[in-house]
Amino acid sequence: MPSIMIEVRKHYTPDTELEIMEAVHKAFRDAFKILPHDRNIRFVEHEPQSFQCPPDREKPEFYTLITIDAFVGRSLDAKRNLYQNIVNNLAPIGIPKDHVKIILRELSAENFGVRGGQAAYDIDLGFNINV
């Protein structure tokens, strides 16, 4: 049940926003083995002056920050696969691989309230987080 926020400095069409969200979600399905319906993705567009990026980027308008809150438990290999899958999936949309920054924050299951206010720790989530 990762919670994902994608922040950009460029205006995209609604269709491209959905394409970007799907590209990121597919990376999660492949690397973390989450279920296809397990979606919690936000897309936030900033004015360039409100979202600074490293000045050495060749195409700063494409700079993209992806912040993820996820359960503790994924292996380092799964995380590496996730990072590579994300940048590989975004490249065909025109986002350069070196213009994507990914921050993964891991939280224990008792810090997620889900399914009507239950601690995720107390329920069967229906998937394995130890991948």
C-alpha positions as CSV (number, residue, x, y, z in Angstrom):
1,M,0.0,0.0,0.0
2,P,2.6,2.6,-0.9
3,S,1.5,6.2,-0.9
4,I,3.1,8.0,-3.8
5,M,3.5,11.7,-4.6
6,I,4.9,12.8,-8.0
7,E,5.9,16.4,-8.2
8,V,6.8,18.1,-11.4
9,R,7.9,21.6,-12.7
10,K,6.1,21.3,-16.0
11,H,2.5,21.4,-17.2
12,Y,1.4,18.1,-18.7
13,T,-1.9,17.3,-20.4
14,P,-4.3,15.2,-18.3
15,D,-3.5,12.2,-20.5
16,T,0.2,12.6,-19.9
17,E,-0.3,13.0,-16.2
18,L,-2.2,9.7,-16.2
19,E,0.6,8.1,-18.3
20,I,3.2,9.2,-15.8
21,M,1.2,7.9,-12.8
22,E,0.7,4.6,-14.6
23,A,4.4,4.3,-15.4
24,V,5.3,4.8,-11.8
25,H,2.5,2.4,-10.6
26,K,3.7,-0.3,-13.1
27,A,7.2,0.0,-11.6
28,F,5.7,-0.7,-8.2
29,R,3.7,-3.7,-9.4
30,D,6.9,-5.2,-11.0
31,A,9.4,-4.4,-8.2
32,F,7.3,-4.6,-5.0
33,K,4.7,-7.0,-6.3
34,I,1.7,-4.8,-5.3
35,L,-1.7,-5.6,-6.5
36,P,-3.0,-3.8,-9.7
37,H,-5.8,-2.1,-7.7
38,D,-3.5,-0.9,-4.9
39,R,-3.3,2.8,-5.9
40,N,-2.6,5.9,-3.9
41,I,-0.9,8.3,-6.2
42,R,-0.9,12.1,-6.2
43,F,0.3,14.2,-9.0
44,V,1.3,17.8,-8.1
45,E,2.4,20.4,-10.6
46,H,4.5,23.3,-9.3
47,E,5.3,26.6,-11.0
48,P,9.1,26.3,-11.8
49,Q,10.0,29.2,-9.5
50,S,8.2,27.3,-6.6
51,F,10.2,24.1,-7.2
52,Q,13.9,24.6,-7.6
53,C,16.1,21.8,-8.8
54,P,19.8,21.2,-9.3
55,P,21.1,23.9,-11.6
56,D,23.1,21.5,-13.8
57,R,20.0,19.8,-15.2
58,E,20.0,20.0,-19.0
59,K,16.2,20.2,-19.1
60,P,15.1,21.5,-15.7
61,E,11.4,21.7,-16.8
62,F,11.4,17.8,-16.7
63,Y,12.8,17.5,-13.2
64,T,10.6,15.1,-11.3
65,L,10.5,14.3,-7.6
66,I,8.8,11.0,-6.5
67,T,8.2,10.6,-2.8
68,I,7.1,7.2,-1.5
69,D,5.7,6.2,1.9
70,A,5.8,2.4,2.1
71,F,5.8,-0.4,4.7
72,V,9.2,-1.6,6.0
73,G,10.2,-5.0,4.6
74,R,11.3,-4.8,1.0
75,S,14.7,-6.0,0.2
76,L,17.5,-3.8,-1.1
77,D,17.2,-5.6,-4.5
78,A,13.5,-4.9,-4.7
79,K,14.2,-1.2,-4.0
80,R,17.0,-1.1,-6.6
81,N,14.6,-2.7,-9.1
82,L,11.9,-0.1,-8.2
83,Y,14.3,2.8,-8.8
84,Q,15.4,1.5,-12.1
85,N,11.9,0.6,-13.2
86,I,10.6,4.1,-12.4
87,V,13.3,5.9,-14.5
88,N,13.1,3.3,-17.3
89,N,9.3,3.7,-17.4
90,L,9.4,7.5,-17.4
91,A,12.1,7.8,-20.1
92,P,9.7,7.0,-23.1
93,I,7.5,9.9,-21.9
94,G,10.5,12.2,-22.3
95,I,11.6,12.5,-18.7
96,P,15.4,12.1,-18.6
97,K,16.6,9.4,-16.2
98,D,19.0,11.8,-14.4
99,H,16.1,14.3,-13.9
100,V,14.2,11.9,-11.5
101,K,14.8,11.9,-7.8
102,I,13.2,9.2,-5.7
103,I,12.8,9.3,-2.0
104,L,11.6,6.2,-0.2
105,R,10.4,6.5,3.4
106,E,9.7,3.2,5.1
107,L,7.2,3.1,8.0
108,S,6.1,0.2,10.1
109,A,2.7,-1.1,9.5
110,E,1.3,0.2,12.8
111,N,1.8,3.7,11.4
112,F,-0.7,3.2,8.6
113,G,-4.4,3.5,9.3
114,V,-6.4,1.6,6.6
115,R,-9.7,-0.1,5.8
116,G,-11.9,1.9,8.0
117,G,-9.4,3.0,10.6
118,Q,-7.6,-0.2,11.4
119,A,-3.9,-0.3,11.9
120,A,-2.3,-2.1,9.0
121,Y,-0.3,-4.1,11.5
122,D,-3.5,-5.8,12.7
123,I,-5.0,-7.0,9.4
124,D,-4.2,-9.4,6.6
125,L,-3.1,-7.0,3.8
126,G,-3.5,-9.6,1.1
127,F,0.0,-9.3,-0.2
128,N,3.6,-10.0,1.0
129,I,5.8,-7.0,1.8
130,N,8.9,-9.2,2.1
131,V,10.0,-9.2,-1.6
